[in-house]
């Protein structure tokens, strides 16, 4: 049986996305890097390097981060990044916002 493995570039990109998700999830919870690093038992510099894709995160540290952030493992593997996700608004949504803004003016 032949096992199909992604290219090194594809794996590196997936790791980068996971590390970015750590940062997004931490920021959504308004937790400072120093706080999360201390909870996980790593230096703030190491956490920064993980979040910026300069260091790989170990499974053990990912689990510690998960518990510290009170999230689920699947949250690290989300296909979309909420930060970059564009929301589609209907014409009616835009009209409603404009109406509210005009009432306040």
SEVEXMAR-63907 format. One record per residue (C-alpha): residue number from 1; residue in three letters; x, y, z. Coordinates in Angstrom, 2 decimals. Each point is the difference from the previous one (the first is absolute). Example, Ala and Ser with C-alpha at 12.3 -4.5 7.8 and 13.67 -1.06 7.14 Angstrom:
! residues 2
<pt resi="1" resn="ALA" X="12.30" Y="-4.50" Z="7.80"/>
<pt resi="2" resn="SER" X="1.37" Y="3.44" Z="-0.66"/>
! end
This chain:
! residues 105
<pt resi="1" resn="UNK" X="0.00" Y="0.00" Z="0.00"/>
<pt resi="2" resn="UNK" X="1.36" Y="3.38" Z="-1.02"/>
<pt resi="3" resn="UNK" X="-0.48" Y="2.87" Z="2.41"/>
<pt resi="4" resn="UNK" X="-0.60" Y="3.37" Z="-1.59"/>
<pt resi="5" resn="UNK" X="1.86" Y="2.79" Z="1.80"/>
<pt resi="6" resn="UNK" X="-0.35" Y="3.70" Z="-0.71"/>
<pt resi="7" resn="UNK" X="2.99" Y="1.94" Z="-1.22"/>
<pt resi="8" resn="UNK" X="2.31" Y="1.69" Z="2.50"/>
<pt resi="9" resn="UNK" X="-1.33" Y="3.38" Z="-1.14"/>
<pt resi="10" resn="UNK" X="-3.61" Y="-1.04" Z="0.62"/>
<pt resi="11" resn="UNK" X="0.87" Y="-1.31" Z="3.46"/>
<pt resi="12" resn="UNK" X="1.92" Y="3.18" Z="0.83"/>
<pt resi="13" resn="UNK" X="-3.00" Y="2.09" Z="-1.07"/>
<pt resi="14" resn="UNK" X="-2.36" Y="-2.06" Z="2.17"/>
<pt resi="15" resn="UNK" X="2.32" Y="0.42" Z="2.99"/>
<pt resi="16" resn="UNK" X="0.11" Y="3.75" Z="-0.64"/>
<pt resi="17" resn="UNK" X="-3.80" Y="0.13" Z="0.01"/>
<pt resi="18" resn="UNK" X="-0.20" Y="-1.93" Z="3.29"/>
<pt resi="19" resn="UNK" X="2.52" Y="2.35" Z="1.60"/>
<pt resi="20" resn="UNK" X="-1.91" Y="3.02" Z="-1.30"/>
<pt resi="21" resn="UNK" X="-3.21" Y="-1.41" Z="1.48"/>
<pt resi="22" resn="UNK" X="1.70" Y="-0.14" Z="3.41"/>
<pt resi="23" resn="UNK" X="0.63" Y="3.73" Z="-0.27"/>
<pt resi="24" resn="UNK" X="-3.54" Y="0.75" Z="-1.19"/>
<pt resi="25" resn="UNK" X="-1.59" Y="-2.07" Z="2.77"/>
<pt resi="26" resn="UNK" X="2.23" Y="1.63" Z="2.63"/>
<pt resi="27" resn="UNK" X="-0.82" Y="3.51" Z="-1.25"/>
<pt resi="28" resn="UNK" X="-3.75" Y="-0.74" Z="-0.15"/>
<pt resi="29" resn="UNK" X="0.20" Y="-0.86" Z="3.70"/>
<pt resi="30" resn="UNK" X="2.05" Y="3.14" Z="0.73"/>
<pt resi="31" resn="UNK" X="2.78" Y="-2.04" Z="1.56"/>
<pt resi="32" resn="UNK" X="3.52" Y="1.41" Z="-0.09"/>
<pt resi="33" resn="UNK" X="2.85" Y="-2.10" Z="-1.37"/>
<pt resi="34" resn="UNK" X="1.72" Y="0.12" Z="3.38"/>
<pt resi="35" resn="UNK" X="-3.10" Y="-1.37" Z="1.75"/>
<pt resi="36" resn="UNK" X="-0.46" Y="-2.87" Z="-2.46"/>
<pt resi="37" resn="UNK" X="3.71" Y="-0.82" Z="-0.04"/>
<pt resi="38" resn="UNK" X="0.06" Y="-0.19" Z="3.78"/>
<pt resi="39" resn="UNK" X="-3.09" Y="-2.23" Z="0.07"/>
<pt resi="40" resn="UNK" X="1.59" Y="-2.34" Z="-2.55"/>
<pt resi="41" resn="UNK" X="3.43" Y="0.05" Z="1.63"/>
<pt resi="42" resn="UNK" X="1.95" Y="1.51" Z="-2.88"/>
<pt resi="43" resn="UNK" X="1.68" Y="3.35" Z="-0.49"/>
<pt resi="44" resn="UNK" X="-1.86" Y="2.92" Z="-1.57"/>
<pt resi="45" resn="UNK" X="2.66" Y="0.04" Z="-2.73"/>
<pt resi="46" resn="UNK" X="-0.65" Y="-3.65" Z="-0.83"/>
<pt resi="47" resn="UNK" X="-3.76" Y="0.60" Z="-0.15"/>
<pt resi="48" resn="UNK" X="0.58" Y="2.99" Z="-2.27"/>
<pt resi="49" resn="UNK" X="2.15" Y="-2.16" Z="-2.27"/>
<pt resi="50" resn="UNK" X="-2.73" Y="-2.67" Z="-0.08"/>
<pt resi="51" resn="UNK" X="-2.73" Y="2.53" Z="-0.84"/>
<pt resi="52" resn="UNK" X="2.13" Y="1.50" Z="-2.76"/>
<pt resi="53" resn="UNK" X="0.91" Y="-3.36" Z="-1.52"/>
<pt resi="54" resn="UNK" X="3.68" Y="0.22" Z="0.94"/>
<pt resi="55" resn="UNK" X="-0.19" Y="-2.98" Z="2.39"/>
<pt resi="56" resn="UNK" X="-2.10" Y="-3.14" Z="-0.22"/>
<pt resi="57" resn="UNK" X="-2.44" Y="-0.69" Z="2.80"/>
<pt resi="58" resn="UNK" X="0.25" Y="-3.41" Z="1.66"/>
<pt resi="59" resn="UNK" X="-3.12" Y="-2.07" Z="0.52"/>
<pt resi="60" resn="UNK" X="0.50" Y="0.30" Z="3.76"/>
<pt resi="61" resn="UNK" X="0.16" Y="3.80" Z="-0.18"/>
<pt resi="62" resn="UNK" X="-2.97" Y="0.13" Z="-2.38"/>
<pt resi="63" resn="UNK" X="-2.02" Y="-1.95" Z="2.57"/>
<pt resi="64" resn="UNK" X="1.11" Y="2.35" Z="2.78"/>
<pt resi="65" resn="UNK" X="-0.93" Y="3.00" Z="-2.16"/>
<pt resi="66" resn="UNK" X="-3.38" Y="-1.59" Z="-0.71"/>
<pt resi="67" resn="UNK" X="-0.76" Y="-0.32" Z="3.71"/>
<pt resi="68" resn="UNK" X="1.29" Y="3.48" Z="0.78"/>
<pt resi="69" resn="UNK" X="-2.14" Y="1.54" Z="-2.76"/>
<pt resi="70" resn="UNK" X="-2.97" Y="-2.20" Z="0.92"/>
<pt resi="71" resn="UNK" X="-0.58" Y="-1.02" Z="-3.59"/>
<pt resi="72" resn="UNK" X="-0.31" Y="-3.24" Z="-1.95"/>
<pt resi="73" resn="UNK" X="2.76" Y="-1.59" Z="-2.03"/>
<pt resi="74" resn="UNK" X="-2.09" Y="0.44" Z="-3.15"/>
<pt resi="75" resn="UNK" X="0.27" Y="3.78" Z="0.49"/>
<pt resi="76" resn="UNK" X="3.69" Y="-0.18" Z="-0.95"/>
<pt resi="77" resn="UNK" X="-0.83" Y="-1.81" Z="-3.24"/>
<pt resi="78" resn="UNK" X="-2.75" Y="2.27" Z="-1.27"/>
<pt resi="79" resn="UNK" X="0.05" Y="0.38" Z="-3.78"/>
<pt resi="80" resn="UNK" X="-0.76" Y="3.71" Z="0.19"/>
<pt resi="81" resn="UNK" X="1.62" Y="2.74" Z="1.99"/>
<pt resi="82" resn="UNK" X="-2.66" Y="2.25" Z="1.50"/>
<pt resi="83" resn="UNK" X="2.45" Y="2.89" Z="-0.17"/>
<pt resi="84" resn="UNK" X="0.23" Y="-0.31" Z="-3.79"/>
<pt resi="85" resn="UNK" X="-3.52" Y="-1.24" Z="-0.62"/>
<pt resi="86" resn="UNK" X="-2.20" Y="2.39" Z="-1.95"/>
<pt resi="87" resn="UNK" X="-3.64" Y="0.10" Z="0.93"/>
<pt resi="88" resn="UNK" X="-2.59" Y="0.53" Z="-2.71"/>
<pt resi="89" resn="UNK" X="-2.67" Y="2.52" Z="0.87"/>
<pt resi="90" resn="UNK" X="-3.31" Y="0.27" Z="-1.74"/>
<pt resi="91" resn="UNK" X="-1.23" Y="3.27" Z="-1.45"/>
<pt resi="92" resn="UNK" X="-2.63" Y="0.05" Z="2.74"/>
<pt resi="93" resn="UNK" X="2.71" Y="-0.31" Z="2.70"/>
<pt resi="94" resn="UNK" X="1.80" Y="3.03" Z="-1.44"/>
<pt resi="95" resn="UNK" X="-3.21" Y="2.00" Z="-0.26"/>
<pt resi="96" resn="UNK" X="-0.85" Y="-0.83" Z="3.65"/>
<pt resi="97" resn="UNK" X="3.42" Y="1.21" Z="1.18"/>
<pt resi="98" resn="UNK" X="-0.29" Y="3.20" Z="-2.04"/>
<pt resi="99" resn="UNK" X="-3.44" Y="0.66" Z="1.43"/>
<pt resi="100" resn="UNK" X="1.29" Y="-0.43" Z="3.56"/>
<pt resi="101" resn="UNK" X="2.92" Y="2.31" Z="-0.73"/>
<pt resi="102" resn="UNK" X="-2.29" Y="2.68" Z="-1.46"/>
<pt resi="103" resn="UNK" X="-2.22" Y="-0.11" Z="3.10"/>
<pt resi="104" resn="UNK" X="3.03" Y="0.61" Z="2.23"/>
<pt resi="105" resn="UNK" X="1.24" Y="2.94" Z="-2.10"/>
! end
